[in-house]
Amino acid sequence: MRGQVDVSRTACICCHRVQRASERVVAVRIHSQCVLTKEKTMQVNEVKLSEFVGKMLGDIGGAFSVGLVRIGEQLGLYKALLESGPMTPHELAMKTRTAERYIREWLAHQAASGYLAYDPDTGEFELPPEQAMVFAVDDSPVNMLGVFDLVIGNLESAPKVQYAFHTGEGVSWGDHTNCLFCAVDKFFRPSYQHNIVEQWLPALDGVIEKLERGARVADIGCGHGSSTVFMAKAFPNSHFFGYDFHDASIAHARDLARREDVEGNVTFEEGLAKNFPGANYDLICMFDCLHDMGDPAGAAAHVLESLADDGTFMVVEPMAGDRLEDNLNPVGRVMYAASTLVCVPTSLAQEVGLALGAQAGEAKLREVIMAGGFGSVRRAAETPFSMVLEARRQ
């Protein structure tokens, strides 16, 4: 209750003390070379400590930036700067019909973050072209606004995941905040828009020719349908079936098909990866979802049953090495965070609950796919963030 203190554990940052009713109070004193805590001495390198505190300061600044980038997108501040060029706080506030005092503080943060350039002689702020590609150009292959939405969605789901740490149980996909589903689509859409048709499908043996003639294609775990619609627009002679177990996502996908005028060669239905309908598909795709499945080997087995004899199974997964030490880098940092908050809980909430995680690596993915009965798996293409695997019967 408000106004009460849990006397079993109180913390005072200023005094560097931790008190517990069940243990003797031990003061923590930072000396030039050591820290004494709970009667244990640890050697502390002051240079390394200073460097780590500096790193944490950068991380904290980045964490605060998430909300401010979201504000900048929602209020159209980045696009206003892109359209008009350098502006003063007053000019930006007038153009976007926002309060100048808030704009001034927001601009200061953006300049301190390196997101905007500031000219002290004119008092103007500018969105450089490189930053514009990330924040303001909708069809940019490196538009990263979806990442910021994804972070916010993950944080809103964090309490449920925190509870699952105690139980070991999962958190169902549908139990996450609704904003997360939109954020996932927004996060992946730039990559899909620029890679599926132009890079990934051409890397598959003989698939483009089939799609141009007219093929049956299933997109499993289609989510809001962006991947399915990109393919349907590029190959009007083929018919595409998008399946997802989340009913709200299928509703979004159907709406997208209407808006993009591809209802004639796209069908969206609810369906599980292990029992989606249809047979004799020429191509079955899974975009960034195999690792989220509880029984990915079982899903692969159903894919094999549903393919035509000469059909292709395309699996797109986050780029990762096979060993933990291969993934201790900025990309791995992002992926392990998302995996802890979304991917692993989602898999654990399903039957089998293998929980591959978002950094499974090619060897483990190959093992799972071949456990489903496929005779060959090869890496057909890759980007810095994705790997494309092509699986066939033989």
C-alpha positions as CSV (number, residue, x, y, z in Angstrom):
1,M,0.0,0.0,0.0
2,R,1.1,3.6,-0.6
3,G,2.9,5.1,2.4
4,Q,4.1,1.7,3.7
5,V,7.6,0.3,3.4
6,D,8.5,-3.4,3.1
7,V,10.8,-3.7,6.1
8,S,12.1,-7.1,5.0
9,R,14.0,-5.3,2.2
10,T,14.8,-1.6,1.9
11,A,17.4,0.0,-0.4
12,C,19.1,3.3,-0.2
13,I,21.1,4.1,-3.3
14,C,22.7,7.2,-1.7
15,C,24.2,5.3,1.2
16,H,25.0,2.2,-0.9
17,R,23.3,0.1,1.7
18,V,21.0,-2.9,1.5
19,Q,19.1,-3.9,4.6
20,R,17.3,-7.2,5.2
21,A,15.6,-8.4,8.3
22,S,17.1,-11.9,7.9
23,E,20.7,-10.8,7.5
24,R,23.2,-8.4,9.0
25,V,23.5,-5.0,7.4
26,V,26.6,-4.8,5.3
27,A,27.9,-1.5,4.1
28,V,29.3,-1.3,0.6
29,R,32.2,1.0,0.3
30,I,33.9,1.7,-3.0
31,H,37.6,2.2,-2.5
32,S,40.3,2.9,-5.1
33,Q,40.8,-0.8,-5.8
34,C,38.2,-2.9,-4.0
35,V,34.6,-3.3,-2.9
36,L,33.7,-4.9,0.4
37,T,30.2,-6.5,0.3
38,K,28.9,-9.3,2.6
39,E,32.4,-9.8,3.9
40,K,33.7,-10.6,0.4
41,T,36.3,-8.5,-1.3
42,M,36.2,-7.9,-5.1
43,Q,38.9,-6.2,-7.0
44,V,37.5,-3.3,-9.1
45,N,39.3,-1.8,-12.1
46,E,38.4,1.9,-12.0
47,V,38.9,2.3,-15.7
48,K,36.7,-0.6,-16.6
49,L,34.1,0.6,-14.1
50,S,34.1,4.1,-15.6
51,E,33.8,2.7,-19.1
52,F,30.8,0.5,-18.1
53,V,29.0,3.3,-16.3
54,G,29.5,5.3,-19.6
55,K,28.0,2.4,-21.5
56,M,25.1,2.2,-19.2
57,L,24.5,6.0,-19.6
58,G,24.3,5.4,-23.4
59,D,21.9,2.6,-22.9
60,I,19.7,4.7,-20.6
61,G,19.7,7.5,-23.1
62,G,18.6,5.1,-25.8
63,A,15.9,3.7,-23.6
64,F,14.4,7.2,-23.1
65,S,14.7,7.8,-26.8
66,V,12.1,5.2,-27.6
67,G,9.2,7.2,-26.4
68,L,10.5,10.4,-28.0
69,V,11.0,8.8,-31.4
70,R,7.5,7.5,-31.1
71,I,6.2,11.0,-30.4
72,G,8.2,12.3,-33.4
73,E,6.6,9.8,-35.7
74,Q,3.1,10.2,-34.4
75,L,3.1,14.0,-34.6
76,G,4.8,14.0,-38.0
77,L,7.8,15.9,-36.8
78,Y,10.4,13.9,-38.8
79,K,8.4,14.2,-42.0
80,A,7.9,17.9,-41.4
81,L,11.7,18.3,-41.1
82,L,12.2,16.2,-44.2
83,E,9.8,18.3,-46.3
84,S,10.8,21.7,-45.1
85,G,14.5,21.4,-44.3
86,P,16.2,23.1,-41.4
87,M,13.8,24.8,-39.0
88,T,13.7,26.6,-35.7
89,P,11.6,25.2,-32.9
90,H,9.0,28.0,-33.5
91,E,8.8,27.1,-37.2
92,L,8.4,23.4,-36.5
93,A,5.8,24.0,-33.9
94,M,3.8,26.2,-36.3
95,K,4.1,23.7,-39.2
96,T,2.9,20.8,-37.0
97,R,0.5,22.7,-34.9
98,T,2.2,21.7,-31.7
99,A,3.3,23.6,-28.6
100,E,6.7,25.3,-29.1
101,R,7.9,24.6,-25.5
102,Y,7.5,20.9,-26.0
103,I,9.0,21.1,-29.5
104,R,12.1,22.9,-28.2
105,E,12.8,20.2,-25.6
106,W,12.1,17.4,-28.1
107,L,14.5,18.9,-30.6
108,A,17.2,19.3,-28.0
109,H,17.0,15.6,-27.1
110,Q,17.1,14.6,-30.8
111,A,20.2,16.7,-31.4
112,A,21.9,15.3,-28.3
113,S,21.1,11.8,-29.6
114,G,22.6,12.5,-33.0
115,Y,19.3,12.1,-34.7
116,L,19.1,15.7,-35.8
117,A,21.8,18.2,-36.6
118,Y,21.8,21.6,-34.8
119,D,23.3,24.9,-36.1
120,P,24.0,27.2,-33.2
121,D,24.4,30.2,-35.5
122,T,20.9,30.0,-36.9
123,G,19.2,28.0,-34.1
124,E,17.9,25.6,-36.7
125,F,17.6,21.8,-36.5
126,E,17.9,19.6,-39.6
127,L,17.1,16.0,-40.3
128,P,20.2,14.7,-42.2
129,P,19.4,12.4,-45.3
130,E,20.9,9.3,-43.6
131,Q,18.7,9.8,-40.5
132,A,15.7,10.5,-42.8
133,M,16.1,7.1,-44.3
134,V,15.5,5.6,-40.8
135,F,12.9,8.0,-39.5
136,A,10.9,9.6,-42.4
137,V,11.1,7.7,-45.6
138,D,8.2,5.1,-45.6
139,D,9.6,2.8,-48.3
140,S,13.2,2.9,-47.1
141,P,14.8,-0.5,-46.7
142,V,16.3,0.7,-43.4
143,N,13.1,2.4,-42.0
144,M,13.4,1.5,-38.3
145,L,10.3,3.1,-36.8
146,G,8.8,-0.4,-36.3
147,V,11.6,-1.3,-34.0
148,F,10.6,1.5,-31.6
149,D,7.0,0.3,-31.6
150,L,8.2,-3.2,-31.0
151,V,10.1,-2.1,-27.9
152,I,7.1,-0.4,-26.5
153,G,4.9,-3.4,-27.2
154,N,7.4,-5.7,-25.6
155,L,7.6,-3.6,-22.4
156,E,3.8,-3.6,-22.1
157,S,3.9,-7.4,-22.1
158,A,6.9,-7.7,-19.7
159,P,4.9,-8.2,-16.5
160,K,3.3,-11.4,-17.9
161,V,6.7,-12.7,-19.0
162,Q,8.2,-11.8,-15.6
163,Y,5.6,-13.9,-13.9
164,A,6.3,-16.8,-16.3
165,F,10.0,-16.7,-15.1
166,H,8.6,-18.2,-11.9
167,T,6.3,-20.8,-13.4
168,G,8.2,-21.8,-16.5
169,E,5.0,-21.6,-18.5
170,G,4.5,-19.7,-21.7
171,V,2.6,-16.5,-22.6
172,S,0.3,-17.1,-25.5
173,W,0.7,-14.9,-28.6
174,G,-2.9,-13.6,-28.2
175,D,-2.2,-12.6,-24.6
176,H,0.3,-9.9,-25.6
177,T,-0.8,-6.3,-26.0
178,N,-2.6,-5.6,-29.3
179,C,0.0,-3.0,-30.2
180,L,2.6,-5.7,-30.4
181,F,1.0,-7.4,-33.4
182,C,0.9,-4.1,-35.4
183,A,4.5,-3.5,-34.3
184,V,5.7,-6.9,-35.5
185,D,4.2,-6.2,-38.9
186,K,5.7,-2.7,-39.1
187,F,9.1,-4.1,-38.0
188,F,9.4,-6.7,-40.7
189,R,7.6,-4.9,-43.5
190,P,10.6,-2.9,-44.9
191,S,12.7,-6.0,-45.1
192,Y,9.9,-8.0,-46.8
193,Q,9.1,-5.2,-49.2
194,H,12.7,-5.0,-50.5
195,N,13.8,-8.6,-50.2
196,I,11.1,-11.2,-50.8
197,V,10.4,-10.5,-54.5
198,E,13.7,-9.0,-55.4
199,Q,16.2,-11.2,-53.6
200,W,14.8,-14.2,-51.7
201,L,12.4,-15.8,-54.2
202,P,14.9,-15.6,-57.1
203,A,17.4,-17.4,-54.9
204,L,15.2,-20.5,-54.8
205,D,15.7,-23.1,-57.5
206,G,13.0,-22.8,-60.3
207,V,10.5,-21.0,-58.1
208,I,10.2,-17.8,-60.0
209,E,9.3,-19.6,-63.2
210,K,6.5,-21.4,-61.4
211,L,5.2,-18.2,-59.8
212,E,5.1,-16.5,-63.2
213,R,3.2,-19.3,-64.8
214,G,0.8,-19.8,-61.9
215,A,1.5,-21.6,-58.6
216,R,-0.2,-22.5,-55.4
217,V,1.6,-20.8,-52.5
218,A,0.9,-21.0,-48.7
219,D,2.3,-18.4,-46.3
220,I,2.2,-19.9,-42.8
221,G,2.2,-17.6,-39.8
222,C,1.3,-14.7,-42.2
223,G,0.4,-12.3,-39.4
224,H,-1.1,-9.1,-40.8
225,G,-0.4,-10.4,-44.3
226,S,2.3,-8.1,-45.6
227,S,4.5,-10.9,-46.9
228,T,1.6,-12.6,-48.6
229,V,0.4,-9.4,-50.3
230,F,3.9,-8.4,-51.5
231,M,4.1,-11.8,-53.3
232,A,0.5,-11.6,-54.6
233,K,1.1,-8.2,-56.2
234,A,4.2,-9.4,-57.9
235,F,2.8,-12.7,-59.3
236,P,-0.9,-12.2,-60.3
237,N,-1.0,-15.5,-62.0
238,S,-0.4,-17.4,-58.8
239,H,-2.8,-17.8,-55.9
240,F,-1.6,-17.2,-52.3
241,F,-3.1,-18.7,-49.1
242,G,-2.2,-16.9,-45.9
243,Y,-2.7,-18.9,-42.6
244,D,-2.3,-17.7,-39.0
245,F,-3.6,-18.9,-35.7
246,H,-4.4,-15.4,-34.5
247,D,-7.9,-14.3,-35.6
248,A,-7.3,-10.6,-35.2
249,S,-4.2,-10.8,-37.4
250,I,-6.2,-12.6,-40.1
251,A,-8.8,-9.8,-40.0
252,H,-6.0,-7.2,-40.5
253,A,-4.6,-9.3,-43.4
254,R,-8.0,-9.5,-45.2
255,D,-8.3,-5.7,-44.8
256,L,-4.9,-5.3,-46.3
257,A,-5.8,-7.5,-49.3
258,R,-8.8,-5.3,-49.9
259,R,-6.8,-2.1,-49.7
260,E,-4.1,-3.4,-52.1
261,D,-6.7,-4.9,-54.5
262,V,-5.4,-8.4,-54.5
263,E,-8.4,-10.2,-53.2
264,G,-8.6,-12.1,-56.5
265,N,-5.5,-14.1,-55.9
266,V,-5.2,-14.0,-52.1
267,T,-7.1,-16.0,-49.4
268,F,-6.5,-15.5,-45.7
269,E,-7.8,-18.0,-43.2
270,E,-7.2,-19.1,-39.6
271,G,-5.0,-22.2,-39.4
272,L,-2.3,-23.8,-37.4
273,A,1.1,-24.7,-38.8
274,K,0.5,-28.4,-38.1
275,N,-2.9,-28.7,-39.8
276,F,-3.5,-25.8,-42.2
277,P,-5.7,-27.0,-45.2
278,G,-4.8,-27.7,-48.8
279,A,-2.4,-29.8,-50.7
280,N,-0.1,-29.8,-53.7
281,Y,1.4,-26.4,-52.9
282,D,4.3,-25.4,-55.2
283,L,5.8,-23.2,-52.5
284,I,5.2,-23.0,-48.7
285,C,6.8,-20.1,-46.9
286,M,7.4,-19.3,-43.2
287,F,8.7,-15.8,-42.6
288,D,10.3,-15.3,-39.2
289,C,7.9,-17.6,-37.4
290,L,9.3,-21.2,-37.3
291,H,11.2,-20.4,-34.1
292,D,8.0,-19.1,-32.5
293,M,6.2,-22.5,-32.9
294,G,5.8,-25.0,-30.1
295,D,6.5,-27.9,-32.4
296,P,8.5,-26.7,-35.4
297,A,9.4,-30.2,-36.4
298,G,5.7,-31.2,-36.5
299,A,5.0,-28.1,-38.5
300,A,7.7,-29.1,-41.0
301,A,6.2,-32.5,-41.3
302,H,2.8,-31.1,-42.2
303,V,4.5,-28.8,-44.7
304,L,6.1,-31.8,-46.4
305,E,2.7,-33.6,-46.6
306,S,1.2,-30.5,-48.1
307,L,3.8,-29.8,-50.8
308,A,3.6,-31.0,-54.4
309,D,6.3,-33.6,-55.2
310,D,8.6,-31.0,-56.6
311,G,7.5,-28.3,-54.1
312,T,9.8,-26.0,-52.1
313,F,9.7,-25.0,-48.5
314,M,11.2,-21.6,-47.8
315,V,12.1,-20.7,-44.2
316,V,13.2,-17.1,-43.4
317,E,14.7,-16.7,-39.9
318,P,16.7,-14.1,-38.1
319,M,20.4,-14.3,-38.9
320,A,22.4,-16.0,-36.1
321,G,25.4,-18.1,-35.6
322,D,25.2,-21.6,-34.1
323,R,27.1,-20.7,-30.9
324,L,26.2,-18.2,-28.2
325,E,29.5,-16.5,-28.6
326,D,28.8,-15.9,-32.3
327,N,25.8,-13.8,-31.4
328,L,27.2,-11.6,-28.7
329,N,26.9,-8.5,-30.8
330,P,24.4,-5.6,-31.4
331,V,22.1,-7.7,-33.6
332,G,22.2,-10.6,-31.1
333,R,21.5,-8.2,-28.3
334,V,18.3,-7.0,-29.9
335,M,17.2,-10.5,-30.9
336,Y,17.8,-12.1,-27.6
337,A,15.8,-9.3,-25.9
338,A,12.8,-9.9,-28.3
339,S,13.2,-13.6,-27.9
340,T,13.1,-13.5,-24.1
341,L,10.0,-11.3,-24.1
342,V,8.0,-12.7,-27.1
343,C,9.5,-15.7,-29.0
344,V,10.3,-18.1,-26.2
345,P,7.1,-17.4,-24.2
346,T,5.0,-17.9,-27.3
347,S,6.6,-21.2,-28.1
348,L,6.3,-22.4,-24.4
349,A,2.6,-21.7,-24.5
350,Q,2.1,-24.2,-27.3
351,E,2.1,-28.0,-27.6
352,V,5.6,-29.4,-27.2
353,G,7.1,-26.0,-26.4
354,L,10.5,-26.5,-28.0
355,A,11.3,-22.8,-27.7
356,L,14.0,-22.5,-30.3
357,G,14.3,-18.7,-29.7
358,A,15.1,-16.0,-32.2
359,Q,18.8,-16.9,-32.4
360,A,18.5,-20.6,-33.0
361,G,21.2,-20.7,-35.7
362,E,21.3,-22.5,-39.0
363,A,22.4,-25.9,-37.7
364,K,19.5,-26.1,-35.2
365,L,17.0,-24.9,-37.8
366,R,18.3,-27.5,-40.3
367,E,18.0,-30.2,-37.7
368,V,14.4,-29.3,-37.0
369,I,13.4,-29.1,-40.7
370,M,15.0,-32.4,-41.5
371,A,13.3,-34.0,-38.5
372,G,10.1,-33.2,-40.3
373,G,11.2,-35.5,-43.1
374,F,12.9,-33.1,-45.6
375,G,15.9,-34.6,-47.4
376,S,17.9,-31.5,-48.1
377,V,18.2,-28.0,-46.7
378,R,20.5,-25.3,-48.0
379,R,21.0,-21.6,-47.3
380,A,19.7,-19.9,-50.4
381,A,20.2,-16.3,-49.5
382,E,21.0,-14.0,-46.6
383,T,21.0,-10.3,-45.5
384,P,22.7,-8.9,-42.4
385,F,19.6,-9.6,-40.5
386,S,18.0,-12.7,-42.2
387,M,18.8,-16.1,-43.5
388,V,16.8,-17.9,-46.2
389,L,16.7,-21.7,-46.1
390,E,15.4,-23.8,-49.0
391,A,14.2,-27.3,-48.1
392,R,13.1,-30.1,-50.5
393,R,12.1,-33.7,-50.3
394,Q,15.4,-34.9,-51.6
